[in-house]
Amino acid sequence: MKTIHVALPEYHSPLNYGKGHTFDKYDKRILQQLDLNARTTLADLSKKVGLSRDAIHYRIKKLVQNKVILAFAPIYNPPRLGFPTINYVCISLYNPHPDQEKMFLAYLKQNKYVTYVASLMGKWDYIIDIMAENPGHFDKIFKDIRHKFHELIKEYEVYGVLQEYKYEEIGKLVYE
């Protein structure tokens, strides 16, 4: 198999599970306001948080440096983008060689229809999220993955999303 080299933005790197950041009330207020509107001005943040614009700027810079904030990016509505078919796929691998697993992960990460990849403990080795235009499109995307890695994929199970009720509300873990 050919090795795939992918240059992704830093926020697509594996999450750092090291020592957590210590938040004070101002950090929490800043995160809450950014969660509501990441495009808000420093002047508006200053009024809502109770710190000067320079202090807000410094704190946001520290939150980025400490990798608490990985990106300032919009949250998209996949059906409105033309991708109403959303499937989570759990995958179990045969005892993979590390190089095979790296190639598998590189392929998943470069595939624009695979929007989430995580390794798991338990029966499944990975969970991936595939967004598609329709069920036939999903079938084509996943068949391609299965075909390219047929010697590696032992078992899989597909879970189709009917409705999402809560989405990307990670900030609330800190400020509420």
For each residue, the residues with C-beta under 8 A, 3 or more apart:
1: 100 103
2:
3: 99 102 103 106
4: 103 106 107 110
5: 106
6: 106 109 110
7:
8: 12 13 109 110
9: 12 71
10: 13 70
11: 70 71 73
12: 8 9 109
13: 8 10
14:
15:
16: 67
17:
18:
19:
20:
21: 27 63 66 68
22:
23: 27 28 31 174
24: 27 28
25: 28 29
26: 29 30 49 50 51 55 59
27: 21 23 24 30 31 59 63 174
28: 23 24 25 31 32 174 175
29: 25 26 32 33 48 49 50 175
30: 26 27 33 34 45 49 56 59 60 63
31: 23 27 28 34 35 63 68 69 171 174 175
32: 28 29 35 36 171 175 176
33: 29 30 36 37 40 44 45 48 49
34: 30 31 37 38 40 45 60 69 72 171
35: 31 32 38 169 171 172 175
36: 32 33 40
37: 33 34 40
38: 34 35 72 73
39:
40: 33 34 36 37 44 45
41: 44 45
42: 45 46 53 56 57
43: 46 47 53
44: 33 40 41 47 48
45: 30 33 34 40 41 42 48 49 53 56
46: 42 43 49 50 51 52 53 55 56
47: 43 44
48: 29 33 44 45
49: 26 29 30 33 45 46 56
50: 26 29 46
51: 26 46 55 56 59
52: 46 55 56
53: 42 43 45 46 56 57
54: 57 58
55: 26 46 51 52 58 59
56: 30 42 45 46 49 51 52 53 59 60
57: 42 53 54 60 61
58: 54 55 61 62
59: 26 27 30 51 55 56 62 63
60: 30 34 56 57 63 64 69
61: 57 58 64 65
62: 58 59 65 66
63: 21 27 30 31 59 60 66 68 69
64: 60 61 67 68 69
65: 61 62
66: 21 62 63
67: 16 64 70
68: 21 31 63 64
69: 31 34 60 63 64 72
70: 10 11 67
71: 9 11
72: 34 38 69
73: 11 38
74:
75: 167 168
76: 80 81
77: 80 81
78: 81 83 84 86 131
79: 82 83 84
80: 76 77
81: 76 77 78
82: 79 133
83: 78 79 86 113 131 132 133
84: 78 79 133 134
85: 131 132 133 134 135 137 138 160
86: 78 83 129 130 131 132 160 161 164
87: 129 130 132 138 142 158 159 160 161
88: 127 128 129 130 158 159 161
89: 127 128 129 130 142 156 157 158 159
90: 120 123 124 126 127 156 157 159
91: 124 125 126 127 128 153 155 156
92: 123 124 125 153 154 155 156
93: 96 101 104 125 126 152 153 154
94: 151 152 153 154
95:
96: 93 100 101 104 152
97: 100 101
98: 101 102
99: 3 102 103
100: 1 96 97 103 104 152
101: 93 96 97 98 104 105 152
102: 3 98 99 105 106
103: 1 3 4 99 100 106 107
104: 93 96 100 101 107 108 149 152
105: 101 102 108 109 117
106: 3 4 5 6 102 103 109 110
107: 4 103 104 110 111 145 148 149
108: 104 105 111 114 117 126 128 145
109: 6 8 12 105 106 114 117
110: 4 6 8 106 107
111: 107 108 114 141 145
112:
113: 83 130 131 132 141
114: 108 109 111 117 128 129 130 141 145
115: 129 130 131
116: 127 128 129
117: 105 108 109 114 126 127 128 129
118: 126 127
119: 125 126
120: 90 124 125 126 127
121:
122:
123: 90 92
124: 90 91 92 120 127 157
125: 91 92 93 119 120
126: 90 91 93 108 117 118 119 120
127: 88 89 90 91 116 117 118 120 124
128: 88 89 91 108 114 116 117
129: 86 87 88 89 114 115 116 117
130: 86 87 88 89 113 114 115 138 141 142
131: 78 83 85 86 113 115
132: 83 85 86 87 113 135 137 138 141
133: 82 83 84 85 137
134: 84 85 137 138
135: 85 132 138 139
136: 139 140
137: 85 132 133 134 140 141
138: 85 87 130 132 134 135 141 142
139: 135 136 142 143
140: 136 137 143 144
141: 111 113 114 130 132 137 138 144 145
142: 87 89 130 138 139 145 146 158
143: 139 140 146 147
144: 140 141 147 148
145: 107 108 111 114 141 142 148 149 153
146: 142 143 149 150 153 156
147: 143 144 150
148: 107 144 145
149: 104 107 145 146 152 153
150: 146 147 153
151: 94
152: 93 94 96 100 101 104 149
153: 91 92 93 94 145 146 149 150 156
154: 92 93 94
155: 91 92
156: 89 90 91 92 146 153
157: 89 90 124
158: 87 88 89 142
159: 87 88 89 90
160: 85 86 87
161: 86 87 88 164
162:
163:
164: 86 161 167
165:
166: 169
167: 75 164
168: 75
169: 35 166 172
170: 173
171: 31 32 34 35 174 175
172: 35 169 175 176
173: 170 176
174: 23 27 28 31 171
175: 28 29 31 32 35 171 172
176: 32 172 173
